[in-house]
Amino acid sequence: MKYDYDIIIAGGGLSGLWAAIELGDSYKVLLLDPSAYPRHKMCGEYLSAEIKDLLQSKGIVLDKLTDAYINHFQITLQNGKEIDSKLPLGGYGISRHCLDFELFKRASQSCSILKERVKEIYDDDPFQTVITTKNRYTCKQVIVATGKRSQLDRQLQRDFMKRKSEWLAVKMHYKYEMPLNKVELHNFDGGYAGLSKTETGAVNLCYLTSYRSFKKYKDVDLFQKEVLSGNPQLKAFFKTAQPLWEKPMTISQISFGIKKQGGSKLLFIGDSAGLIHPLCGNGMAMAIHSAHLAAINLEGFMQEKITRLQMIKNYRKHWRRFFQSRMRFGQWIQNILIHPHLTKVMYGLIARLPSIMPRIIKKTHGKPVKY
Ligand SMILES: Cc1cc2nc3c(=O)[nH]c(=O)nc-3n(C[C@H](O)[C@H](O)[C@H](O)COP(=O)(O)OP(=O)(O)OC[C@H]3O[C@@H](n4cnc5c(N)ncnc54)[C@H](O)[C@@H]3O)c2cc1C
């Protein structure tokens, strides 16, 4: 049977690009994404060092891309009280503008990338068909890497699309002085905000809030003045920080957790398989790691040693082994952080037993991934 491509990847964020990089050297790969590169993306831009070696195996050297190696974490309560901790493995402050573009350039060396939105995918065993806004393609296997929420998920009749999510996020780059090696997480009524430096020297402010908390204000500036600034640390930040963009980036309808894949014969990677709570700072590393797992598991199927169903079963088993417990732990931590009373109890505990903090952080992260 002749297909147009061996593998088609829907979505060119971190997971889709990484899958393209790993698979593009051995197979005929097509990656489809409607947006142009480089581009800014909603993200806290703290990248866990656990995927440093994996990236390096394909020539993406984080230490060359950014000076912001982060090994210090600070969390504050709504009243500004601080807890400081070392980050057991550490990470990098790097903008999505830079990171996605580096991966895009590397992926372009070995696979075709087209600026097209995927509208529909069909499993027509033994091949799969992808219909975009412009064309129709066939391949042996489709990988879905379309992120948190896409219209494509509706066509694929995915369960989570039936549920509304009350979370929205805001991001903006600022000129502001803070240590290169520090990431801060500040609590406010109804959400939390992260601050860290990127490779340009700009500080990224990215916060997540419930729509319930935001809807009284419906205006980002007012919300920041009235709600975020309730935390004295954020108040001090807004007093001197100078915005570097004309307006902030905003998104809504963010659904967290593991997304059911039912009997689907497609491979779901990155956020389209599941999104960990952003406070864990691990979504990007997980997205890239999940693409790596998909690439490993595809090998046997592409060489016709195992069936599609076996390949998908093996991938999902791997996925659960690496990510399920940290997703659940992330959910647990988020539940605590959005309740001021529970946050205070946790603060009291950590103040008495500071060694708990690195242990909590470890539970939301993985071990270094090797190629
Ligand atoms: C507020 C917030 C803060 C975060 N902060 C951090 C952090 O500090 N550190 C961290 O590690 N993680 C963080 N994350 C998580 C991280 O951003 C994601 O886990 C990561 O981007 C997932 O990569 P992905 O490839 O799955 O999806 P994405 O990077 O979102 O890429 C999806 C791609 O699919 C494309 N697409 C969508 N629909 C279609 C379609 N129909 N056809 C073709 N293409 C399509 C989009 O254009 C996009 O390029 C944060 C998330 C949020 C919401």
The ligand as an ORCA input file, in Angstrom:
! r2SCAN-3c Opt
* xyz 0 1
  C      -0.898     29.203     31.856
  C       0.065     28.101     31.549
  C       1.369     28.187     32.012
  C       2.275     27.155     31.743
  N       3.544     27.254     32.229
  C       4.426     26.244     32.012
  C       5.769     26.320     32.488
  O       6.209     27.315     33.057
  N       6.577     25.254     32.268
  C       6.166     24.133     31.600
  O       6.958     23.199     31.442
  N       4.912     24.051     31.099
  C       4.036     25.068     31.276
  N       2.771     24.990     30.761
  C       2.405     23.817     29.975
  C       3.008     23.862     28.564
  O       2.805     25.109     27.976
  C       2.365     22.785     27.689
  O       2.334     21.578     28.408
  C       3.101     22.569     26.357
  O       3.047     23.724     25.585
  C       2.478     21.424     25.605
  O       3.001     21.321     24.300
  P       2.092     20.708     23.145
  O       2.988     20.466     21.993
  O       1.290     19.583     23.651
  O       1.024     21.843     22.810
  P       1.259     23.303     22.252
  O       2.622     23.772     22.537
  O       0.097     24.084     22.764
  O       1.118     23.135     20.684
  C      -0.077     22.747     20.046
  C       0.038     23.150     18.587
  O      -1.048     22.574     17.862
  C      -1.468     23.478     16.886
  N      -2.842     23.128     16.514
  C      -3.976     23.264     17.247
  N      -5.028     22.795     16.546
  C      -4.534     22.357     15.368
  C      -5.127     21.747     14.222
  N      -6.441     21.517     14.163
  N      -4.333     21.403     13.182
  C      -2.980     21.639     13.229
  N      -2.374     22.208     14.294
  C      -3.138     22.559     15.341
  C      -1.319     24.855     17.556
  O      -1.200     25.876     16.579
  C      -0.035     24.652     18.364
  O       1.101     25.082     17.644
  C       1.854     26.019     30.999
  C       0.541     25.944     30.518
  C      -0.349     26.972     30.782
  C      -1.753     26.871     30.268
*
